[in-house]
Amino acid sequence: MRPLIALTSRKSERAETWRVPVTAVGRTYLDAIVRAGGQPVVLPPLEATLGTDDLAATLDRFDGVCLPGGPDVDPGRYGATDVHPKVVGVDADHDALDLAVARTAVELGLPLLAICRGHQVLNVALGGTLVQHIEDHRFVHHAVALEPGSLAADAVGQHAPVGHSVHHQAIERLGAGLVVSGRADDGTIEAVELPGRWVLGVQWHPEDTAADDPDQQRLFDSFVAAAGTHHHRCRF
């Protein structure tokens, strides 16, 4: 049986073939999870999803969680009083769902892969802060230096993968328990993880190139394999 992977989604006022507002997640995330042997299931950013007890009960039915990319996290969520003019796309429902899912997944011990915005959400959910704007990290491919022996390096299968970056924010102060396991040449934090757990945040977008880059697909393969182990431990 394929491990069940929960993904949070985004609201949109329109989408092709629909005449009503939609919730959606990028197909590339789903494809990478399916190639890895998982079964993706999309969670909508609706108020009914967010009750603490209900969310824990819902996520307990899954084997892993993937937090995808998306717009900026509200700086108020990490205590910032000033907002950089480049901050865009803030949505209270997106933040509420993603932060609650991140915290609950960690509390439940679920394998968690957090990508771009998701990587930042994970940090904020654990009490960390973000740099609200950086330059030169949007729509570029660059090498990431991963710490030998880290979960990130083991999952990707090497220490210097080339990732596709589409972000203008980055982790500043680390959330509780997180350690840095990867950086870009300019020092930007590109990977964080919780030691002893399958909880990994990556600042680049592995799903963008996973169909053609085995390093990036291995990241999803490792994640879904960990979810499968969690599945068997919890179900049998």
Rosetta blueprint (number, residue, H / E / L):
1 M L
2 R L
3 P L
4 L E
5 I E
6 A E
7 L E
8 T E
9 S L
10 R E
11 K E
12 S E
13 E L
14 R L
15 A E
16 E L
17 T L
18 W E
19 R L
20 V L
21 P L
22 V E
23 T E
24 A E
25 V L
26 G L
27 R H
28 T H
29 Y H
30 L H
31 D H
32 A H
33 I H
34 V H
35 R H
36 A L
37 G L
38 G L
39 Q E
40 P E
41 V E
42 V E
43 L E
44 P L
45 P L
46 L L
47 E H
48 A H
49 T H
50 L L
51 G L
52 T H
53 D H
54 D H
55 L H
56 A H
57 A H
58 T H
59 L H
60 D L
61 R L
62 F L
63 D L
64 G E
65 V E
66 C E
67 L E
68 P L
69 G L
70 G L
71 P L
72 D L
73 V L
74 D L
75 P H
76 G H
77 R H
78 Y H
79 G L
80 A L
81 T L
82 D L
83 V L
84 H L
85 P L
86 K L
87 V L
88 V L
89 G L
90 V L
91 D L
92 A H
93 D H
94 H H
95 D H
96 A H
97 L H
98 D H
99 L H
100 A H
101 V H
102 A H
103 R H
104 T H
105 A H
106 V H
107 E H
108 L H
109 G L
110 L L
111 P L
112 L E
113 L E
114 A E
115 I E
116 C L
117 R H
118 G H
119 H H
120 Q H
121 V H
122 L H
123 N H
124 V H
125 A H
126 L L
127 G L
128 G L
129 T L
130 L E
131 V E
132 Q L
133 H L
134 I L
135 E L
136 D L
137 H L
138 R E
139 F E
140 V E
141 H E
142 H E
143 A E
144 V L
145 A E
146 L E
147 E L
148 P L
149 G L
150 S L
151 L H
152 A H
153 A H
154 D H
155 A H
156 V H
157 G L
158 Q L
159 H L
160 A L
161 P L
162 V E
163 G E
164 H E
165 S E
166 V E
167 H L
168 H L
169 Q L
170 A E
171 I E
172 E L
173 R L
174 L L
175 G L
176 A L
177 G L
178 L L
179 V E
180 V E
181 S E
182 G E
183 R E
184 A L
185 D L
186 D L
187 G L
188 T L
189 I E
190 E E
191 A E
192 V E
193 E E
194 L L
195 P L
196 G L
197 R L
198 W L
199 V E
200 L E
201 G E
202 V E
203 Q L
204 W L
205 H L
206 P H
207 E H
208 D H
209 T H
210 A L
211 A L
212 D L
213 D L
214 P H
215 D H
216 Q H
217 Q H
218 R H
219 L H
220 F H
221 D H
222 S H
223 F H
224 V H
225 A H
226 A H
227 A H
228 G H
229 T H
230 H H
231 H H
232 H H
233 R H
234 C H
235 R H
236 F L
